[in-house]
Amino acid sequence: MIRYALICDNGHDFESWFATSASFEEQAKRGFVACPACNSIRVERAIMAPHVARSDRGAKQIDARVVGQQDADVQAAPSGLVPAAAEPAPVALIGEKELAFRQMLTALHAHVAENAEHVGKRFANEALKIHHGESDSRPIYGEASLEDARMLHEEGVDFLPLPRLPGSGN
C-alpha cells in the first residue's frame, strides 16, 4: 500500500492510501478520489518526503526526498535501506462534541445501572410480564435479541435500546 499526500484545487491537504500508483491514477481519472473538506474531485499528489531507515544502522532514519509526481514518485532507495516505522505524531481521535457525547452516554449507563434492575438475558420475558401486569412495575435493563425486540415492539411494550459504551467490544 502507498500513502499519498494529496491536495485539491481549493488547496486542502489530505492523505489517502492506494494499492499502487496506477490505482491512484485510475481512481483520480474516474473521479473516485475526492477532497474530504470540499468534495472536489480535482485532486493531485502533493510533494512528499518519506522517511526510510538504514538496516545497517538499526532504526536511524534518513530523508529520501521525492523529486517528481510521475509513476516514479519515490526515488529508488540505495541498497540496504528499508522503510522506517512512522514517527508518533499527535492525533485527535475524537473532537470535543464526540467526547461530550461519550461522557453523556457513560452517565446514562451509570444512571440506568443505579436506578434499574439488571435482568440480563431475561429482559424480554420480564418486560412482557410487567407489560401484562403479571409482575410488579419497575425499571429493568438487560439483553434482548433482535427477534425479542421486534416481538416487544409488536406487543406494544415501551423500551429503549441503550447504545454500547465506547470500548465495550463493539
MARBA-3410 file (N, C-alpha, C, O; in Angstrom, 1 decimal):
170
0.8,-1.2,0.0,0.0,0.0,0.0,0.9,1.2,0.0,2.0,1.3,0.6 ~ 0.4,2.3,-0.7,1.1,3.5,-0.8,0.2,4.6,-0.1,-0.9,4.8,-0.5 ~ 0.8,5.4,0.7,0.1,6.5,1.3,0.5,7.8,0.6,1.7,8.1,0.5 ~ -0.4,8.5,0.0,-0.1,9.7,-0.7,-0.6,10.9,0.0,-1.7,10.9,0.6 ~ 0.2,11.9,0.0,-0.3,13.3,0.5,-0.9,13.9,-0.7,-0.3,13.9,-1.8
-2.2,14.3,-0.6,-2.9,14.8,-1.7,-3.3,16.3,-1.5,-3.4,16.7,-0.3 ~ -3.7,17.0,-2.5,-4.1,18.4,-2.4,-5.2,18.6,-3.5,-5.0,18.1,-4.6 ~ -6.3,19.3,-3.1,-7.3,19.5,-4.1,-7.1,20.9,-4.7,-6.2,21.7,-4.3 ~ -7.9,21.2,-5.7,-7.8,22.5,-6.4,-8.1,23.7,-5.5,-7.8,24.9,-5.9 ~ -8.7,23.5,-4.4,-9.0,24.5,-3.4,-8.0,24.7,-2.3,-8.1,25.5,-1.4
-6.9,23.9,-2.4,-5.8,24.0,-1.5,-5.9,23.2,-0.2,-5.1,23.3,0.7 ~ -6.9,22.3,-0.1,-7.0,21.4,1.1,-6.0,20.3,1.0,-6.0,19.5,0.0 ~ -5.2,20.0,2.0,-4.3,18.9,2.1,-5.0,17.8,2.8,-5.7,18.0,3.8 ~ -4.8,16.5,2.3,-5.3,15.3,3.0,-4.5,14.2,2.5,-3.6,14.3,1.6 ~ -4.7,13.0,3.1,-3.9,11.8,2.8,-4.9,10.7,2.4,-6.0,10.7,2.8
-4.4,9.7,1.6,-5.2,8.6,1.3,-4.2,7.4,0.9,-3.1,7.7,0.5 ~ -4.7,6.2,1.0,-3.9,5.0,0.7,-4.4,4.4,-0.6,-5.6,4.4,-0.9 ~ -3.4,3.9,-1.4,-3.7,3.2,-2.6,-2.9,2.0,-2.8,-1.8,1.9,-2.2 ~ -3.4,1.0,-3.5,-2.6,-0.2,-3.7,-1.4,0.0,-4.5,-0.3,-0.5,-4.2 ~ -1.5,0.8,-5.6,-0.4,1.1,-6.4,-0.5,2.6,-6.9,-1.6,3.2,-6.8
0.6,3.1,-7.5,0.5,4.4,-8.1,-0.5,4.4,-9.3,-1.3,5.4,-9.4 ~ -0.6,3.3,-10.0,-1.5,3.2,-11.1,-3.0,3.2,-10.6,-3.9,3.8,-11.3 ~ -3.2,2.6,-9.4,-4.6,2.6,-8.9,-5.0,4.0,-8.5,-6.2,4.4,-8.7 ~ -4.0,4.8,-8.0,-4.4,6.2,-7.7,-4.7,6.9,-9.0,-5.8,7.6,-9.1 ~ -3.9,6.8,-10.0,-4.2,7.5,-11.3,-5.5,7.1,-11.9,-6.3,8.0,-12.3
-5.9,5.8,-11.8,-7.2,5.3,-12.4,-8.3,5.9,-11.6,-9.3,6.4,-12.1 ~ -8.2,5.8,-10.2,-9.3,6.3,-9.4,-9.5,7.8,-9.5,-10.6,8.3,-9.6 ~ -8.4,8.6,-9.6,-8.5,10.0,-9.8,-9.1,10.4,-11.1,-9.9,11.3,-11.2 ~ -8.7,9.6,-12.2,-9.2,9.9,-13.5,-10.7,9.6,-13.6,-11.4,10.4,-14.3 ~ -11.2,8.7,-12.8,-12.6,8.3,-12.8,-13.4,9.2,-11.8,-14.6,9.0,-11.8
-12.8,10.0,-11.1,-13.5,10.9,-10.2,-13.8,10.3,-8.8,-14.7,10.7,-8.1 ~ -13.1,9.2,-8.5,-13.3,8.4,-7.2,-12.5,9.0,-6.1,-12.8,8.6,-4.9 ~ -11.6,9.9,-6.3,-10.8,10.5,-5.2,-11.3,11.9,-5.0,-11.2,12.7,-5.9 ~ -11.9,12.1,-3.8,-12.5,13.4,-3.6,-11.9,14.0,-2.3,-11.6,13.3,-1.3 ~ -11.9,15.3,-2.2,-11.4,16.0,-1.0,-12.4,15.9,0.1,-13.6,16.2,-0.1
-12.0,15.5,1.3,-13.0,15.3,2.4,-13.5,16.7,2.9,-14.5,16.7,3.5 ~ -12.8,17.8,2.6,-13.2,19.1,3.1,-14.2,19.7,2.2,-15.2,20.3,2.7 ~ -14.0,19.7,0.9,-14.9,20.4,-0.1,-15.5,19.5,-1.1,-16.3,20.0,-1.9 ~ -15.2,18.2,-1.1,-15.7,17.2,-2.1,-15.2,17.5,-3.5,-15.8,16.9,-4.4 ~ -14.2,18.3,-3.7,-13.7,18.5,-5.1,-13.0,17.2,-5.5,-12.3,16.5,-4.8
-13.2,16.9,-6.8,-12.5,15.7,-7.4,-11.3,16.1,-8.2,-10.7,15.2,-8.8 ~ -11.0,17.3,-8.2,-9.7,17.8,-8.9,-8.6,17.7,-7.9,-8.3,18.7,-7.1 ~ -8.0,16.5,-7.8,-7.0,16.2,-6.8,-5.7,15.8,-7.4,-5.7,15.0,-8.4 ~ -4.6,16.2,-6.8,-3.3,15.9,-7.3,-2.5,15.4,-6.1,-2.8,15.7,-4.9 ~ -1.4,14.6,-6.4,-0.5,14.2,-5.4,0.4,15.5,-5.0,0.8,16.2,-5.8
0.6,15.6,-3.7,1.4,16.7,-3.2,2.9,16.2,-3.1,3.1,15.0,-3.0 ~ 3.8,17.1,-3.0,5.2,16.7,-2.8,5.3,16.1,-1.4,4.8,16.6,-0.4 ~ 6.0,14.9,-1.3,6.1,14.2,-0.1,7.6,14.0,0.3,8.4,14.0,-0.6 ~ 7.8,13.8,1.5,9.2,13.5,2.0,9.1,12.2,2.9,9.1,12.4,4.1 ~ 9.1,11.1,2.3,9.0,9.9,3.2,10.3,9.6,3.9,11.4,10.1,3.4
10.3,8.9,5.0,11.4,8.5,5.7,11.8,7.1,5.5,10.8,6.2,5.4 ~ 13.0,6.8,5.4,13.5,5.4,5.3,14.6,5.1,6.3,15.3,6.1,6.7 ~ 14.7,3.9,6.8,15.7,3.6,7.8,16.8,2.7,7.1,16.5,1.9,6.3 ~ 18.0,2.9,7.6,19.1,2.1,7.1,19.1,0.8,7.9,19.1,0.9,9.2 ~ 19.2,-0.3,7.3,19.2,-1.6,8.0,20.6,-1.8,8.7,20.7,-2.6,9.6
21.6,-1.2,8.2,22.9,-1.4,8.7,23.2,-0.5,10.0,24.2,-0.6,10.6 ~ 22.2,0.4,10.3,22.4,1.2,11.5,21.2,1.1,12.4,20.9,2.1,13.1 ~ 20.5,0.1,12.5,19.4,-0.1,13.3,18.2,0.7,12.8,17.9,0.6,11.6 ~ 17.6,1.6,13.6,16.4,2.3,13.2,16.6,3.7,12.9,15.6,4.5,12.8 ~ 17.9,4.2,12.7,18.1,5.6,12.3,17.4,5.9,11.0,17.4,5.0,10.1
17.0,7.1,10.9,16.3,7.5,9.6,17.0,8.5,8.8,17.8,9.3,9.4 ~ 16.9,8.4,7.5,17.4,9.4,6.6,16.3,9.9,5.8,15.3,9.2,5.6 ~ 16.4,11.1,5.2,15.4,11.6,4.3,15.6,11.2,2.9,16.8,11.2,2.4 ~ 14.6,10.7,2.2,14.7,10.4,0.8,13.6,11.3,0.2,12.4,10.9,0.1 ~ 14.0,12.4,-0.3,13.1,13.4,-0.9,12.5,12.9,-2.2,13.2,12.4,-3.0
11.2,13.2,-2.4,10.6,12.9,-3.7,10.9,14.0,-4.7,10.8,15.2,-4.4 ~ 11.2,13.6,-5.9,11.7,14.5,-6.9,10.6,14.8,-7.9,10.6,15.9,-8.6 ~ 9.6,13.9,-8.1,8.6,14.1,-9.2,7.3,13.6,-8.8,7.2,12.9,-7.7 ~ 6.3,13.8,-9.6,5.0,13.3,-9.3,4.5,12.3,-10.4,3.3,12.1,-10.5 ~ 5.4,11.7,-11.1,5.0,10.7,-12.1,5.0,9.4,-11.4,4.9,9.3,-10.2
4.9,8.3,-12.2,4.9,6.9,-11.6,6.1,6.6,-10.8,6.0,5.8,-9.9 ~ 7.2,7.3,-11.0,8.4,7.1,-10.2,8.4,8.1,-9.1,9.3,8.9,-9.0 ~ 7.4,8.1,-8.3,7.2,9.1,-7.3,8.3,9.0,-6.2,8.7,10.1,-5.7 ~ 8.7,7.8,-5.8,9.7,7.7,-4.8,11.0,7.3,-5.4,11.0,6.4,-6.2 ~ 12.0,8.0,-5.0,13.4,7.7,-5.5,13.7,6.3,-5.1,13.3,5.8,-4.0
14.4,5.6,-5.9,14.9,4.3,-5.5,15.9,4.4,-4.3,16.8,5.2,-4.4 ~ 15.6,3.6,-3.3,16.5,3.7,-2.1,17.7,2.9,-2.4,17.7,1.9,-3.0 ~ 18.9,3.5,-1.9,20.1,2.7,-2.0,19.9,1.3,-1.3,19.2,1.2,-0.4 ~ 20.7,0.3,-1.8,20.5,-1.0,-1.3,20.8,-0.9,0.2,21.7,-0.2,0.7 ~ 20.1,-1.8,1.0,20.3,-1.8,2.4,19.3,-0.9,3.2,19.3,-0.9,4.4
18.5,-0.1,2.5,17.6,0.8,3.1,16.2,0.2,3.1,15.8,-0.4,2.1 ~ 15.5,0.2,4.3,14.2,-0.3,4.4,13.3,0.8,5.0,13.8,1.7,5.7 ~ 12.0,0.8,4.7,11.1,1.8,5.3,11.1,1.8,6.8,11.2,0.7,7.4 ~ 11.2,2.9,7.4,11.2,3.0,8.9,9.7,3.1,9.4,8.8,3.4,8.7 ~ 9.6,2.7,10.7,8.3,2.9,11.3,8.0,4.4,11.4,8.8,5.2,11.6
6.7,4.7,11.2,6.3,6.1,11.3,6.6,6.7,12.6,6.4,6.1,13.7 ~ 7.0,7.9,12.6,7.2,8.7,13.9,5.9,8.9,14.6,4.9,9.3,13.9 ~ 5.7,8.7,15.9,4.5,9.0,16.5,4.2,10.5,16.4,5.0,11.3,16.6 ~ 2.9,10.8,16.1,2.5,12.2,15.9,1.2,12.4,16.7,0.5,11.5,16.9 ~ 1.0,13.6,17.2,-0.2,13.9,17.9,-1.4,13.6,17.0,-1.5,14.1,15.9
-2.4,12.9,17.5,-3.6,12.5,16.8,-4.8,12.8,17.6,-4.9,12.4,18.8 ~ -5.8,13.5,17.0,-7.0,13.7,17.7,-8.0,12.7,17.3,-8.5,12.7,16.2 ~ -8.3,11.7,18.1,-9.2,10.6,17.7,-10.6,11.1,17.8,-11.4,10.7,16.9 ~ -10.9,11.9,18.7,-12.3,12.5,18.8,-12.3,13.9,19.1,-11.3,14.4,19.8 ~ -13.3,14.6,18.7,-13.4,16.1,19.0,-14.1,16.3,20.2,-14.5,15.4,21.0
-14.3,17.6,20.6,-15.0,18.0,21.8,-16.4,17.5,21.8,-16.9,17.0,22.9 ~ -17.1,17.5,20.7,-18.5,17.1,20.7,-18.6,15.6,20.9,-19.5,15.1,21.6 ~ -17.7,14.8,20.3,-17.7,13.4,20.5,-17.3,13.0,21.9,-17.9,12.1,22.5 ~ -16.4,13.7,22.5,-16.0,13.5,23.9,-17.2,13.8,24.8,-17.5,13.0,25.7 ~ -17.9,14.9,24.5,-19.1,15.2,25.3,-20.2,14.1,25.2,-20.8,13.8,26.2
-20.4,13.6,24.0,-21.3,12.6,23.7,-21.0,11.3,24.5,-21.8,10.7,25.1 ~ -19.7,11.0,24.5,-19.3,9.8,25.2,-19.5,9.9,26.7,-19.9,9.0,27.4 ~ -19.2,11.1,27.2,-19.4,11.4,28.6,-20.9,11.3,29.0,-21.3,10.7,30.0 ~ -21.8,11.8,28.1,-23.2,11.7,28.4,-23.7,10.2,28.3,-24.5,9.8,29.1 ~ -23.2,9.5,27.4,-23.5,8.1,27.2,-23.0,7.3,28.4,-23.8,6.4,28.9
-21.9,7.6,28.9,-21.4,6.9,30.1,-22.2,7.3,31.3,-22.5,6.4,32.2 ~ -22.7,8.5,31.5,-23.5,9.0,32.5,-24.9,8.3,32.4,-25.5,7.9,33.5 ~ -25.4,8.1,31.2,-26.7,7.4,31.0,-26.6,6.0,31.5,-27.5,5.5,32.2 ~ -25.5,5.3,31.1,-25.3,3.9,31.6,-25.2,3.8,33.1,-25.8,2.9,33.7 ~ -24.5,4.8,33.7,-24.4,4.8,35.2,-25.8,5.0,35.8,-26.1,4.4,36.8
-26.6,5.9,35.2,-27.9,6.2,35.8,-28.8,5.0,35.7,-29.5,4.6,36.7 ~ -28.8,4.3,34.6,-29.6,3.1,34.4,-29.2,2.0,35.4,-30.0,1.4,36.0 ~ -27.9,1.8,35.5,-27.4,0.8,36.4,-27.7,1.1,37.9,-28.0,0.2,38.7 ~ -27.8,2.4,38.3,-28.1,2.7,39.6,-29.6,2.7,39.9,-30.0,2.5,41.1 ~ -30.4,2.9,38.9,-31.9,3.1,39.1,-32.7,2.0,38.5,-34.0,2.1,38.6
-32.2,0.9,38.0,-33.0,-0.1,37.4,-32.4,-1.5,37.8,-31.2,-1.6,38.1 ~ -33.2,-2.5,37.7,-32.8,-3.9,38.0,-32.2,-4.5,36.7,-32.8,-4.5,35.7 ~ -31.0,-5.1,36.9,-30.4,-5.8,35.7,-31.0,-7.2,35.7,-30.9,-8.0,36.6 ~ -31.7,-7.6,34.6,-32.3,-8.9,34.4,-31.6,-9.7,33.4,-32.0,-10.9,33.1 ~ -30.5,-9.2,32.8,-29.7,-10.0,31.9,-30.5,-10.4,30.7,-31.3,-9.7,30.1
-30.3,-11.7,30.3,-31.0,-12.3,29.1,-32.5,-12.5,29.3,-33.1,-12.8,28.3 ~ -33.0,-12.3,30.5,-34.4,-12.5,30.7,-35.2,-11.2,30.4,-36.4,-11.1,30.7 ~ -34.5,-10.2,29.8,-35.2,-8.9,29.6,-36.5,-9.0,28.9,-37.5,-8.4,29.4 ~ -36.6,-9.7,27.8,-37.8,-9.7,27.0,-38.9,-10.3,27.8,-40.1,-9.8,27.9 ~ -38.6,-11.5,28.5,-39.7,-12.1,29.4,-40.1,-11.2,30.5,-41.3,-11.1,30.7
-39.2,-10.6,31.2,-39.6,-9.7,32.3,-40.4,-8.5,31.8,-41.3,-8.1,32.4 ~ -40.0,-7.9,30.7,-40.7,-6.7,30.1,-42.1,-7.1,29.7,-43.0,-6.3,30.0 ~ -42.3,-8.3,29.2,-43.7,-8.8,28.8,-44.5,-9.0,30.1,-45.6,-8.6,30.1 ~ -43.9,-9.6,31.2,-44.6,-9.8,32.4,-45.1,-8.4,33.0,-46.2,-8.3,33.5 ~ -44.2,-7.5,33.0,-44.5,-6.1,33.5,-45.6,-5.5,32.7,-46.5,-4.9,33.2
-45.5,-5.6,31.4,-46.4,-5.0,30.4,-47.8,-5.6,30.6,-48.8,-4.9,30.6 ~ -47.9,-6.9,30.9,-49.2,-7.6,31.0,-49.7,-7.6,32.5,-50.7,-8.2,32.8 ~ -49.0,-7.0,33.4,-49.4,-6.9,34.8,-49.1,-8.1,35.6,-49.6,-8.3,36.7 ~ -48.3,-9.1,35.1,-48.0,-10.3,35.8,-46.9,-10.1,36.7,-46.6,-11.0,37.6 ~ -46.2,-9.0,36.7,-45.1,-8.7,37.6,-45.1,-7.3,38.0,-45.7,-6.4,37.3
-44.5,-6.9,39.1,-44.6,-5.5,39.6,-43.9,-4.6,38.6,-42.9,-5.0,38.0 ~ -44.5,-3.4,38.4,-43.9,-2.5,37.5,-42.6,-1.9,38.2,-42.6,-1.4,39.3 ~ -41.5,-1.9,37.4,-40.2,-1.5,37.9,-39.3,-1.2,36.7,-39.5,-1.9,35.6 ~ -38.4,-0.4,36.8,-37.4,-0.2,35.7,-36.5,-1.4,35.7,-35.9,-1.8,36.7 ~ -36.2,-1.9,34.5,-35.3,-3.0,34.3,-34.4,-2.7,33.1,-34.7,-1.9,32.2
-33.3,-3.4,33.0,-32.5,-3.4,31.9,-31.8,-4.8,31.7,-31.6,-5.5,32.7 ~ -31.4,-5.0,30.5,-30.7,-6.3,30.2,-30.4,-6.5,28.8,-30.2,-5.5,28.1 ~ -30.5,-7.7,28.3,-30.1,-8.0,26.9,-31.3,-8.6,26.2,-32.1,-9.4,26.7 ~ -31.4,-8.2,24.9,-32.5,-8.8,24.1,-32.0,-9.0,22.7,-31.2,-8.2,22.2 ~ -32.4,-10.1,22.0,-32.0,-10.3,20.6,-32.9,-9.4,19.7,-33.9,-8.8,20.2
-32.5,-9.3,18.5,-33.3,-8.5,17.5,-34.7,-9.1,17.4,-35.7,-8.3,17.3 ~ -34.9,-10.4,17.4,-36.2,-11.0,17.4,-37.0,-10.6,18.6,-38.2,-10.3,18.5 ~ -36.4,-10.7,19.8,-37.1,-10.3,21.1,-37.5,-8.8,21.0,-38.6,-8.5,21.4 ~ -36.7,-8.0,20.4,-37.0,-6.5,20.3,-38.2,-6.3,19.4,-39.1,-5.5,19.7 ~ -38.2,-7.1,18.3,-39.4,-7.0,17.4,-40.7,-7.4,18.1,-41.7,-6.8,17.9
-40.6,-8.6,18.8,-41.7,-9.1,19.5,-42.2,-8.1,20.5,-43.4,-7.8,20.6 ~ -41.3,-7.5,21.3,-41.7,-6.5,22.3,-42.4,-5.3,21.6,-43.4,-4.8,22.1 ~ -41.9,-4.9,20.5,-42.4,-3.7,19.8,-43.8,-4.1,19.3,-44.8,-3.3,19.4 ~ -44.0,-5.3,18.7,-45.3,-5.7,18.3,-46.3,-5.8,19.4,-47.5,-5.6,19.2 ~ -45.9,-6.2,20.6,-46.7,-6.3,21.8,-47.1,-4.9,22.4,-48.0,-4.8,23.2
-46.4,-3.9,21.9,-46.7,-2.5,22.4,-45.9,-2.2,23.7,-46.3,-1.3,24.4 ~ -44.8,-2.9,24.0,-44.0,-2.7,25.1,-43.1,-1.5,24.9,-42.4,-1.5,23.9 ~ -43.1,-0.5,25.8,-42.2,0.6,25.6,-40.8,0.2,26.2,-40.7,-0.2,27.3 ~ -39.8,0.3,25.3,-38.4,0.1,25.7,-37.5,0.9,24.9,-37.9,1.4,23.8 ~ -36.3,1.0,25.3,-35.3,1.9,24.6,-34.0,1.1,24.6,-33.4,0.8,25.6
-33.5,0.9,23.4,-32.1,0.2,23.3,-31.1,1.2,23.8,-31.1,2.4,23.5 ~ -30.1,0.7,24.6,-29.0,1.6,25.0,-27.8,1.4,24.1,-27.4,0.2,23.9 ~ -27.3,2.4,23.6,-26.1,2.3,22.8,-24.9,1.7,23.7,-24.9,2.0,24.9 ~ -24.1,0.9,23.1,-22.9,0.4,23.8,-22.0,1.5,24.2,-21.9,2.5,23.5 ~ -21.3,1.3,25.3,-20.2,2.3,25.7,-19.0,2.1,24.7,-18.7,1.0,24.3
-18.3,3.2,24.4,-17.1,3.1,23.6,-16.1,2.1,24.3,-15.9,2.2,25.5 ~ -15.5,1.3,23.5,-14.6,0.3,24.1,-15.2,-0.9,24.8,-14.4,-1.6,25.5 ~ -16.5,-1.1,24.6,-17.1,-2.3,25.2,-17.3,-3.4,24.3,-18.2,-4.2,24.4 ~ -16.4,-3.6,23.3,-16.4,-4.7,22.4,-17.2,-4.5,21.1,-17.4,-5.4,20.4 ~ -17.6,-3.2,20.8,-18.3,-3.0,19.6,-17.3,-2.6,18.5,-17.8,-2.3,17.4
END
